[in-house]
Amino acid sequence: MSRVLIIGAGGVGQVVTHKCAQVPDVFSKICLASRTLEKCEKIATQIDRHIETAKVDADNVPELSALIRRFRPDVVINVALPYQDLHIMDACLETGVDYLDTANYEPPDEARFCYRWQWDYHDRFKDRGLMALLGSGFDPGVTNVFCAWAQKHHFDEISEIDIIDCNAGDHGQPFATNFNPEINIREVTAKGRFYESGKWVETDPLSVSKEFDFPEGIGPKKIYLMYHEELESIVRHIPEVQKARFWMTFSDNYLNHLKVLENVGMTRIDPVIYEGREIIPLKFLKALLPDPASLGPLTRGRTCIGCLIRGKKDGKDKTYYIYNICDHEKCYAEVRSQAISYTTGTSAMIGAMMMLTQKWRGKGVFNMEQFDPDPFMEKLDLHGLPWTEVVL
């Protein structure tokens, strides 16, 4: 029986709250907090059991600390913006509470994805006897656990990892993003980056692509090479890997709109002067685009996210594929959210469950692949994210 504080009331926060509420024997008390109290209250009305709500500015460490001291959680689940990770970690350190997030820290003024800022907190969390679990979403998160599972059960040595993310859904909107528009567009317009033979290789944004035939009737789709933060932690903790890449699908409609927005400067993250005031074009664009949380009832189709892994077992070459398929409409029927938020939010709940039930414990800052994958993989099946594995 544990108390959990969830910070962030967007699409993922909605899913985390629903999924924690489904497991009262682990999450006995739940508080959902956000800068916008109305969003928290709206989510709370969707759930049959009592959900406490609170208003908090996640950039304000004293305010965060005061809320933590008042509610007294056993763990803080951070599903706010990645810019706010360090502030929330600071508040957890100040109040002596464990921490979990789903995406690594990003500085607001630079599209740079790097775990170093959070890894630098390791000694501080260790000295306080606290645990911080980073990247407990789907990718990063489940993809890391898939790799650890493959390493434990299927390979003597892993040489190549391709993480492949497909959203084969359709929301019917001219242009929208399936998670926070600001974070999504920063991620997609950044340079690609992959790991090979001990070095990082950089590519122009979305300049490398190929076709991949997705399973269970989804079929062939064009996938684009990007950089994603789990690559950084996976090659650190599975050091024999020689090549690691991340791929994602995009529709032609999405890419065409994005190119136009880039060309007219709407994806810029540096301030510009408009009518005597400073604005950041991407933040202004975010205000105009559909709220990802509003896409739930509109989205049809499925996601397929998995890891294609190559290596050796018993001296023989082996190729192995492990994946999850998630249906947007089924996710909405359960938690009133589309599958992108569902896969992330469910994984965050399971990560917190691992910590609270002592299945995963440690003092310091950790990534998902550092722990035994078996109990996490068991819970994926039980809580709505079944997985399939194929030897190719």
Order of alpha helices (4+ residues) and beta strands (2+ residues): beta-alpha-beta-alpha-beta-alpha-beta-alpha-beta-alpha-alpha-beta-alpha-beta-alpha-beta-beta-beta-beta-alpha-beta-alpha-beta-beta-alpha-beta-beta-alpha-alpha-beta-alpha-beta
